[in-house]
Amino acid sequence: MVTAPDGSEIRELVATSRGSMVHCTLQPGKTSLAVAHRTVDEVWHFISGVGQVWRKNDDDESVVDAEPGLSLSIEVGTHFQFRNTGDENLCFIITTIPPWS
């Protein structure tokens, strides 16, 4: 397990030379730091817990409720932040292209 720059817990699941997949956890009551990726795109799929995800790019700003089954994208240059609004861990799978390091 490693701590990501946004403060969440990251566990690598698999990686290739072109992409990676990790399991991300944010504990109850926690909010990640707001960040923006400069070199990678991400696709998130939530598997447990509840929370909210804020995203902002040049054209749009939104907040979506996160719950199991939700999938969303974080494109390069998008500012984002997420928070756990529930009583259990907020967990999701992240696919990163190119690989997260």
N, C-alpha and C positions, 0 to 999 in steps of 0.2 A: 504494500500500500504506500502511496505517495500523496502528498498534499499538493493540489493544483494551485496555480497562482491566484485563483479566485477563492481559495479556502476549502474547497470540497475535497473529499477523499476519493482517490482514483486507484482502481485495481485493473491492471492490464489483463485482457482476456486473450487477444491474439493480435499479431501484427505481421504485415508484409512490407515489402519495399514501397508499396503504393498507398497503404492505408492501415488504420488500426481500429480496434474495438476495445472499449474499456467499460467497466462498471463504475458508475459515479454514485456517491452517497453524500447526502447533506442531512445532518442530524436535526431533530425537532427544534423549532424555534430559531434556527440559524438562517442567516442571509449571506449569500456569497458576495464577494467584492465585485463591483461592476468592472468588466473588462471588454476588450475587443480583440479578436484574433487578426493578425496582420498577414498570415500566410496559409491558413487552413480553413476549410469548410467543415461543418459538423452536421450530423443528423442525429437527433435524440429520440429515444423511445422510452417512455416512462413505464415502470413495472410495479412500483409500490409507493404508497404514501400520497400526500397531496401538497400542493404548493402553487406558486405563481412564477411565471417567467416574463421578464421585461426584455423587449428587444427594440433597438433603434438603429435605423440606417438613414441615409440621406433623404429618402422619400417617405418614410413611415416610422411610426412609433406605436407599440402595442404592448398590452399585458394580457397574457392568457392564463387560465387556470390549468394547472398540471395535475393529472390523475392517471392511473394505469390505463394504458391503451393509447394515450396521446403521443403522436409523433410530430416533430417540428424540425426546422432547419435553422442553423446559425451560419449564414454566409460570411465569407471573409469581409472584414471591415465593419460588421454589425456589432454594435455595443449591446451587451446583455448582462443580466443579473437574474438570479433565481433565489427563491426563499421557500423554506419549509413551513407551511401553515398548520401542519397536523401534529399528531402525538406519536407518530412513528417515523422512521427514517424515510426520506424522499430518495428513491433509487431509480436510476435510469441507465440505459445503455447508450453510449456515444460511439458513433462511427466517425472517424476523423480522416480527412483526405487533404494532403498527404498525412502520414502517420504523426500522431502526437508524440512529442518527446519532452 
